[in-house]
């Protein structure tokens, strides 16, 4: 079951938006909307970092492959959110929002 979920994740990562597409979508938003998006992304990142830490520790302690796979998936989510926050910050600076 976990293998199917991981396979789906990798397929969705391959079909992800490019940084340019993400930036273009952010360019159309107001500074207020960008600030709201930043808050939402930061909250999601905080949650994802917690999930990553918990699953990593649990996987190490139990040596459970399913939990270690959850940790890998959480790591991908963290990386994606960090990338989105960086792109968002670049757009905010370019638009003079910051």
C-alpha positions in Angstrom: 0.0 0.0 0.0 2.8 2.4 0.9 4.6 1.6 -2.3 1.5 2.6 -4.3 1.3 5.9 -2.4 5.0 6.5 -3.0 4.6 5.7 -6.7 1.7 8.2 -6.9 3.8 10.8 -5.1 6.7 10.4 -7.6 4.3 10.7 -10.5 2.8 13.8 -9.1 6.2 15.3 -8.5 7.2 14.6 -12.1 4.0 16.6 -13.1 4.7 19.4 -10.7 4.7 23.0 -11.8 8.0 24.5 -12.8 9.4 27.4 -10.7 8.6 29.7 -13.6 4.9 28.6 -13.6 4.6 29.1 -9.9 6.2 32.5 -10.1 3.9 33.5 -13.0 0.9 32.5 -10.9 2.1 34.5 -7.9 2.8 37.6 -10.2 -1.0 37.9 -10.8 -1.8 38.2 -7.1 -1.9 41.4 -5.0 0.6 42.0 -2.2 -2.1 41.2 0.4 -2.9 37.9 -1.3 0.8 37.0 -1.5 1.2 37.8 2.3 -1.8 35.5 3.0 -0.3 32.8 0.8 3.0 33.2 2.6 1.3 32.6 6.0 -0.5 29.5 4.7 2.7 28.1 3.2 4.6 28.7 6.4 2.0 27.0 8.4 2.0 24.0 6.1 5.9 23.9 6.2 5.8 23.9 10.0 3.4 21.0 10.0 5.4 19.1 7.4 8.6 19.6 9.4 6.9 18.2 12.4 5.7 15.2 10.4 9.2 14.7 9.0 10.8 14.8 12.5 8.3 12.4 14.0 8.4 9.9 11.1 12.2 10.0 11.0 12.6 9.3 14.7 9.9 6.6 14.7 11.4 5.0 11.6 14.9 4.9 13.2 13.6 3.6 16.5 11.4 0.9 15.0 13.4 0.2 11.8 10.1 0.0 10.1 10.3 0.4 6.3 6.8 1.9 6.0 7.6 4.6 8.6 10.9 5.3 6.8 9.0 5.7 3.6 6.6 8.1 5.3 9.7 10.1 6.3 11.0 10.2 2.7 7.6 11.4 1.5 7.5 14.1 4.3 11.0 15.2 3.1 9.7 15.8 -0.4 6.8 17.8 1.0 9.2 20.0 3.0 11.4 20.6 0.0 8.5 21.6 -2.2 7.1 24.0 0.4 10.5 25.6 1.0 10.9 26.1 -2.8 7.5 27.7 -3.0 8.3 30.0 -0.1 11.5 31.1 -1.8 9.7 31.7 -5.1 7.0 33.7 -3.3 9.6 35.8 -1.5 11.3 36.6 -4.8 8.0 37.7 -6.4 7.1 39.8 -3.3 10.5 41.6 -3.6 10.1 42.1 -7.4 6.6 43.6 -6.9 7.8 45.8 -4.1 5.6 44.1 -1.5 8.3 43.7 1.1 
